[in-house]
Amino acid sequence: MESNTWRADRFWRDALTASAVLLVLPLGFLFLSNYEEKHIASQAQHIKNLSMQVASALATDMTTRQLEVGALAELPEIKSGPLNSDKVQLALIQAQNSYPLYSWIGVADIKGKIHAATKGMLLGQSVSSRPWFEQALSRPYTGDLHEAKLLADLLNAPLADGPLRFIDFAAPIKDAEGNTRGVIGAHVYWRWADNLVGSFLSNSLKRDQIEIWLLNRDFDIIFPNNFRQPFDVKDLASIERSPSAQLIQRVGKGPYLSAASRLDTSGREIANLGWRVVVT
């Protein structure tokens, strides 16, 4: 009799335990599911915020360069003195020394002839057909990424990452009466983007395999170098509008949490080049 009672008690204990487990398991899965959803949402917001921060930093630094070139154009020795004077030459050298990523800074007269330049490069030559000169005769100019033309052979830069490339900043030089007497132009090495974007990639982000891309107006990848387009343009337009990162497919790979942000140039002294930052 005692044996039967013991067996009955054990049966009910086991039944109650099994019932408890069956009740707890769904709660555990629910907890894990909620945790995973919150973690993914947090990661998505972090990636979107990172894209916005990088875009803002790029726009801010480009604005700084544009303002620096504009300030050079306002120097008394450049506004009114001979464009080939030692004072003008010294001002250009000091500007380049203050920011070594300036590959070249030069001053041209109204016809495009270079009268002063860092390291004497292009002195006496004409830049009249270069976009930075043509555009800056009337207004400050921010130029899109391009391969070096006249300076390609003079700078002797290594070609490990492809051809030498610059972005341009230029401004009109006006005399005391407001008449344009020339243009001051500056080229910035494209490794500027590498330095700036790299400053956002901490060791933890690298461990998480976070990647940052810079695309131009035509959705071509301009940073990193030598990369083919891994995104669908329709997906990029979609994630750019989204307040947080979204899952999109990359060519040859699975879906990635990705976010995009345009460089906001409103209220800044730079042109809208149509660049966008993509973080995956």
Long-range contacts (C-beta under 8 A, 24 or more apart in sequence): 40-257, 41-244, 43-245, 43-257, 44-244, 44-245, 44-246, 44-257, 44-259, 45-244, 45-245, 47-210, 47-244, 47-245, 47-257, 47-258, 47-259, 47-279, 47-280, 48-242, 48-243, 48-244, 48-245, 48-259, 48-261, 48-279, 50-200, 50-210, 50-212, 50-259, 50-279, 51-212, 51-259, 51-260, 51-261, 51-277, 51-278, 51-279, 52-261, 52-277, 53-200, 54-196, 54-197, 54-200, 54-212, 54-261, 54-277, 54-279, 55-261, 55-262, 55-263, 55-264, 55-275, 55-276, 55-277, 56-264, 57-196, 57-199, 57-200, 58-193, 58-196, 58-214, 58-263, 58-275, 58-277, 59-263, 59-264, 59-265, 59-268, 59-270, 61-192, 61-196, 62-142, 62-167, 62-169, 62-263, 62-268, 62-270, 63-268, 63-269, 63-270, 65-99, 65-169, 65-186, 65-188, 66-140, 66-142, 66-169, 66-171, 66-269, 66-270, 67-269, 68-95, 68-99, 68-169, 68-186, 69-105, 69-140, 69-169, 69-170, 69-171, 69-184, 69-185, 69-186, 70-140, 70-171, 70-269, 72-105, 72-171, 72-184, 73-171, 73-172, 73-173, 73-174, 73-184, 78-107, 78-173, 78-184, 79-173, 79-174, 79-175, 79-176, 79-181, 80-175, 80-176, 82-115, 83-107, 83-109, 83-115, 83-116, 83-173, 83-181, 83-182, 84-115, 84-116, 85-116, 88-115, 88-116, 89-116, 92-116, 92-117, 92-118, 93-118, 95-186, 101-188, 101-189, 101-191, 101-192, 101-195, 102-186, 102-187, 102-188, 102-189, 103-151, 103-155, 103-166, 103-187, 103-188, 103-189, 104-151, 104-155, 104-186, 104-187, 105-184, 105-185, 105-186, 105-187, 106-184, 106-185, 106-186, 107-173, 107-182, 107-183, 107-184, 108-133, 108-182, 108-183, 108-184, 108-185, 109-181, 109-182, 110-137, 110-180, 110-181, 110-182, 112-183, 115-182, 121-151, 121-154, 121-155, 122-150, 122-151, 122-154, 125-150, 127-185, 130-185, 131-168, 132-168, 132-169, 132-170, 132-183, 132-185, 133-170, 133-183, 133-185, 135-170, 136-170, 136-171, 136-172, 136-183, 136-184, 136-185, 137-172, 137-180, 137-183, 138-172, 138-180, 139-172, 140-169, 140-170, 140-171, 140-172, 140-269, 141-168, 141-169, 141-170, 141-171, 141-271, 142-167, 142-168, 142-169, 142-270, 142-271, 142-273, 143-167, 143-168, 143-169, 143-170, 144-216, 144-217, 144-273, 145-190, 145-216, 145-222, 148-187, 151-187, 157-189, 161-225, 161-226, 162-225, 162-226, 164-189, 164-190, 165-189, 165-190, 166-190, 167-192, 190-223, 193-222, 193-223, 194-223, 194-224, 197-223, 210-279, 210-280, 211-279, 211-280, 212-277, 212-278, 212-279, 213-277, 213-278, 213-279, 213-280, 214-275, 214-276, 214-277, 214-278, 215-275, 215-276, 215-277, 215-278, 216-273, 216-274, 216-275, 217-273, 217-274, 217-275, 222-275, 231-258, 231-278, 236-260, 236-276, 236-278, 239-278, 240-276, 245-279, 250-280, 256-280
